[in-house]
Amino acid sequence: MTAADVEALGVPLWSKPKPEEPAHGLFMRLAEINGQGPDEIARALGFSLASLRRGENITKLANFIRVDAAELAASSFFFAVGKKVSIRGEQIGLRDVVAGARRICALCVRMSNHHRFWWDIDFVDCCPHHEIMLTDRCSCPQAGRLSWKDSGVGRCFLCDDPHQSVAETMEEPPNPHQLRTNRYFLGRLGICAREESQILDALPLDEAVETVTKVGALLMKGYTENWPDLTHEERMHCRALGFHVLDQGVLGQLLHHTFESFMRCSPPEMAFNPSRGRSFGWFYHWFNGKGGANYSAGIAKIFEQVVEKTVDSCGGGLPSRSNIDINDFYMNLGEAADACRQGKTTMRRVLKQFGKDRSLLRKGLPLRIEASVVNTLSKALIKRCNFDKVRAMLGTGHLTVRRFVESAFFTPLIRGGCDRHEYIFDEKEITEFLEILGKNVPLVEYCPEDALPLQDAARTYAAPIDRLCLSIILGHTQLAGRLTGATGLAQFVIAREMTLNFRRWYVEEGEDYLLRSMFEFKRMKQLDFDLRPDAGRSVA
């Protein structure tokens, strides 16, 4: 640059673009090496940092520093009215570009003090090279939020020390599922080795992000008719969950699980004759609205296979008499009540839960119940494993059992309550729950001094017993031992410090919803997953 240029522009020091540095990142670095703020540099050059973030004036900046405009534009965003944002040959949504606070990777700044374009992408949460979360906070005593008004890449405007850098702060590492998800997204942008995904590779990047978010939300929130509102933190975990489901090829099992949730919570008249629109809630309407097979042939194929085995096989209709005697295979209400040792009214209420309600059949047609259904019900009703028996098996109170049912540790075979019949449970399922809770826990003769019985620890430290058990099942919290000769929950002891850690992580920090979503994933018994190894505090 000539002396005339320096005098005219007032910017004496210049630099060349560095790897992955966008035009607006170079603009900020020019301000830093000249000891000026972004506004002063903008007045000298005649254009602002905000215009460079939109992909404008890149050619002008390239001419000033005498580099090829294509080199500077390679890592810069390009906005077009009515269109999506372009970056390195991929398209992302306008909302995917972070508009508020600035984010950085602390260790990337330590290696080279320049901005990377992918720090500005909202669905990127962590650095694929250093495996730490991106941060928008400075490490100075004021802990200021980083912004585009700062005079340095690694400093906030509150920094008193000009050498203070956020690169000195070490951030918490991401969950392994989060890391893989981010590596897939950034691999498509040429930042790191690319992960493979047959379904997502066929979609533009912004639609791939939307797809993993929707799949993750279906897993985290379960069956709902309307799209659930998600916080920023929940969206981050939904992306990791969704990518994991698609990466493992278990979307079909997740849809099966969603259908089963619909059947459990729906009125009998809907469960008796389900439809696609009702059975899969908002997910079906979202996918259908996106174009179905035209949007993703892979998801459409999986969806059709699930529908064929669920919705299409549950359609209503009258039984066919054919050439056989229908009475050999069906029973009437009185016969079913006698076989189950119940009154007719109680039997009718039980059968209604399984769609065997008289009101669903044509008027005048006798009520016929399949003998196989009656045999299954009779075994459960005669054994009579009700709330009282479950309380005795667990050695706990009625409220705790209800919380365990709501957490889906075990599901009642027959629902009761109010003025109806009583709840009936599967005794084997209660025993399996206790075995899972105490898996690989060493036997002890007495409770250690630094430990308490599980229920006493929950009461002492105000930790919800159901969420504490969730954490134990997922491997985030460990039991101290299993008392010899004790039964139910009384056999388990837990260290005081472990209970306090659980309370701090999942009660005081409000990460309870993560436990719920992870357990929903875990309880799909047909999937042979183990989310415990390498699982951090915020597990996707």
Secondary structure in CASP SS format (residue, H / E / C, confidence):
PFRMAT SS
TARGET T0000
AUTHOR 0000-0000-0000
METHOD secondary structure of the structure
MODEL  1
M C 1.00
T C 1.00
A H 1.00
A H 1.00
D H 1.00
V H 1.00
E H 1.00
A H 1.00
L H 1.00
G C 1.00
V C 1.00
P C 1.00
L C 1.00
W C 1.00
S C 1.00
K C 1.00
P C 1.00
K C 1.00
P C 1.00
E C 1.00
E C 1.00
P C 1.00
A H 1.00
H H 1.00
G H 1.00
L H 1.00
F H 1.00
M H 1.00
R H 1.00
L H 1.00
A H 1.00
E H 1.00
I H 1.00
N C 1.00
G C 1.00
Q C 1.00
G C 1.00
P H 1.00
D H 1.00
E H 1.00
I H 1.00
A H 1.00
R H 1.00
A H 1.00
L H 1.00
G C 1.00
F C 1.00
S C 1.00
L H 1.00
A H 1.00
S H 1.00
L H 1.00
R H 1.00
R C 1.00
G C 1.00
E C 1.00
N C 1.00
I H 1.00
T H 1.00
K H 1.00
L H 1.00
A H 1.00
N H 1.00
F H 1.00
I H 1.00
R C 1.00
V C 1.00
D C 1.00
A H 1.00
A H 1.00
E H 1.00
L H 1.00
A H 1.00
A C 1.00
S C 1.00
S C 1.00
F C 1.00
F E 1.00
F C 1.00
A C 1.00
V C 1.00
G C 1.00
K C 1.00
K C 1.00
V E 1.00
S E 1.00
I E 1.00
R C 1.00
G C 1.00
E E 1.00
Q E 1.00
I E 1.00
G C 1.00
L H 1.00
R H 1.00
D H 1.00
V E 1.00
V C 1.00
A C 1.00
G C 1.00
A C 1.00
R C 1.00
R C 1.00
I E 1.00
C C 1.00
A H 1.00
L H 1.00
C H 1.00
V H 1.00
R H 1.00
M H 1.00
S C 1.00
N C 1.00
H C 1.00
H C 1.00
R C 1.00
F H 1.00
W H 1.00
W H 1.00
D H 1.00
I E 1.00
D C 1.00
F C 1.00
V C 1.00
D C 1.00
C E 1.00
C C 1.00
P C 1.00
H C 1.00
H C 1.00
E C 1.00
I C 1.00
M E 1.00
L C 1.00
T E 1.00
D C 1.00
R E 1.00
C C 1.00
S C 1.00
C C 1.00
P C 1.00
Q C 1.00
A C 1.00
G C 1.00
R E 1.00
L C 1.00
S C 1.00
W C 1.00
K C 1.00
D C 1.00
S C 1.00
G E 1.00
V C 1.00
G C 1.00
R E 1.00
C C 1.00
F C 1.00
L C 1.00
C C 1.00
D C 1.00
D C 1.00
P C 1.00
H C 1.00
Q C 1.00
S C 1.00
V H 1.00
A H 1.00
E H 1.00
T C 1.00
M C 1.00
E C 1.00
E C 1.00
P C 1.00
P C 1.00
N C 1.00
P H 1.00
H H 1.00
Q H 1.00
L H 1.00
R H 1.00
T H 1.00
N H 1.00
R H 1.00
Y H 1.00
F H 1.00
L H 1.00
G H 1.00
R H 1.00
L C 1.00
G C 1.00
I C 1.00
C C 1.00
A C 1.00
R C 1.00
E C 1.00
E C 1.00
S C 1.00
Q H 1.00
I H 1.00
L H 1.00
D H 1.00
A C 1.00
L C 1.00
P C 1.00
L H 1.00
D H 1.00
E H 1.00
A H 1.00
V H 1.00
E H 1.00
T H 1.00
V H 1.00
T H 1.00
K H 1.00
V H 1.00
G H 1.00
A H 1.00
L H 1.00
L H 1.00
M H 1.00
K H 1.00
G C 1.00
Y C 1.00
T C 1.00
E C 1.00
N C 1.00
W C 1.00
P C 1.00
D C 1.00
L C 1.00
T C 1.00
H H 1.00
E H 1.00
E H 1.00
R H 1.00
M H 1.00
H H 1.00
C H 1.00
R H 1.00
A H 1.00
L H 1.00
G H 1.00
F H 1.00
H H 1.00
V H 1.00
L H 1.00
D H 1.00
Q H 1.00
G C 1.00
V C 1.00
L H 1.00
G H 1.00
Q H 1.00
L H 1.00
L H 1.00
H H 1.00
H H 1.00
T H 1.00
F H 1.00
E H 1.00
S H 1.00
F H 1.00
M H 1.00
R H 1.00
C H 1.00
S C 1.00
P C 1.00
P H 1.00
E H 1.00
M H 1.00
A H 1.00
F H 1.00
N C 1.00
P C 1.00
S C 1.00
R H 1.00
G H 1.00
R H 1.00
S H 1.00
F C 1.00
G H 1.00
W H 1.00
F H 1.00
Y H 1.00
H H 1.00
W H 1.00
F H 1.00
N H 1.00
G H 1.00
K H 1.00
G C 1.00
G H 1.00
A H 1.00
N H 1.00
Y C 1.00
S C 1.00
A H 1.00
G H 1.00
I H 1.00
A H 1.00
K H 1.00
I H 1.00
F H 1.00
E H 1.00
Q H 1.00
V H 1.00
V H 1.00
E H 1.00
K H 1.00
T C 1.00
V C 1.00
D C 1.00
S C 1.00
C C 1.00
G C 1.00
G C 1.00
G C 1.00
L C 1.00
P C 1.00
S C 1.00
R C 1.00
S C 1.00
N C 1.00
I C 1.00
D C 1.00
I H 1.00
N H 1.00
D H 1.00
F C 1.00
Y E 1.00
M E 1.00
N C 1.00
L H 1.00
G H 1.00
E H 1.00
A H 1.00
A H 1.00
D H 1.00
A H 1.00
C H 1.00
R C 1.00
Q C 1.00
G C 1.00
K H 1.00
T H 1.00
T H 1.00
M H 1.00
R H 1.00
R H 1.00
V H 1.00
L H 1.00
K H 1.00
Q C 1.00
F C 1.00
G C 1.00
K C 1.00
D C 1.00
R H 1.00
S H 1.00
L H 1.00
L C 1.00
R C 1.00
K C 1.00
G C 1.00
L C 1.00
P C 1.00
L C 1.00
R C 1.00
I E 1.00
E E 1.00
A H 1.00
S H 1.00
V H 1.00
V H 1.00
N H 1.00
T H 1.00
L H 1.00
S H 1.00
K H 1.00
A H 1.00
L H 1.00
I H 1.00
K H 1.00
R C 1.00
C C 1.00
N C 1.00
F H 1.00
D H 1.00
K H 1.00
V H 1.00
R H 1.00
A H 1.00
M H 1.00
L H 1.00
G C 1.00
T C 1.00
G C 1.00
H H 1.00
L H 1.00
T H 1.00
V H 1.00
R H 1.00
R H 1.00
F H 1.00
V H 1.00
E H 1.00
S C 1.00
A C 1.00
F C 1.00
F C 1.00
T C 1.00
P C 1.00
L C 1.00
I E 1.00
R C 1.00
G C 1.00
G C 1.00
C C 1.00
D C 1.00
R C 1.00
H C 1.00
E C 1.00
Y C 1.00
I E 1.00
F C 1.00
D C 1.00
E H 1.00
K H 1.00
E H 1.00
I H 1.00
T H 1.00
E H 1.00
F H 1.00
L H 1.00
E H 1.00
I H 1.00
L H 1.00
G C 1.00
K C 1.00
N C 1.00
V C 1.00
P C 1.00
L E 1.00
V E 1.00
E C 1.00
Y C 1.00
C C 1.00
P C 1.00
E C 1.00
D C 1.00
A E 1.00
L E 1.00
P E 1.00
L H 1.00
Q H 1.00
D H 1.00
A H 1.00
A H 1.00
R H 1.00
T H 1.00
Y C 1.00
A C 1.00
A C 1.00
P C 1.00
I H 1.00
D H 1.00
R H 1.00
L H 1.00
C H 1.00
L H 1.00
S H 1.00
I H 1.00
I H 1.00
L C 1.00
G C 1.00
H C 1.00
T C 1.00
Q C 1.00
L C 1.00
A C 1.00
G E 1.00
R E 1.00
L E 1.00
T C 1.00
G C 1.00
A C 1.00
T C 1.00
G H 1.00
L H 1.00
A H 1.00
Q H 1.00
F E 1.00
V E 1.00
I E 1.00
A E 1.00
R H 1.00
E H 1.00
M H 1.00
T H 1.00
L H 1.00
N H 1.00
F H 1.00
R H 1.00
R H 1.00
W H 1.00
Y H 1.00
V H 1.00
E H 1.00
E C 1.00
G C 1.00
E C 1.00
D H 1.00
Y H 1.00
L H 1.00
L H 1.00
R H 1.00
S H 1.00
M H 1.00
F H 1.00
E H 1.00
F H 1.00
K H 1.00
R C 1.00
M C 1.00
K C 1.00
Q C 1.00
L C 1.00
D C 1.00
F C 1.00
D C 1.00
L C 1.00
R C 1.00
P C 1.00
D C 1.00
A C 1.00
G C 1.00
R C 1.00
S C 1.00
V C 1.00
A C 1.00
END
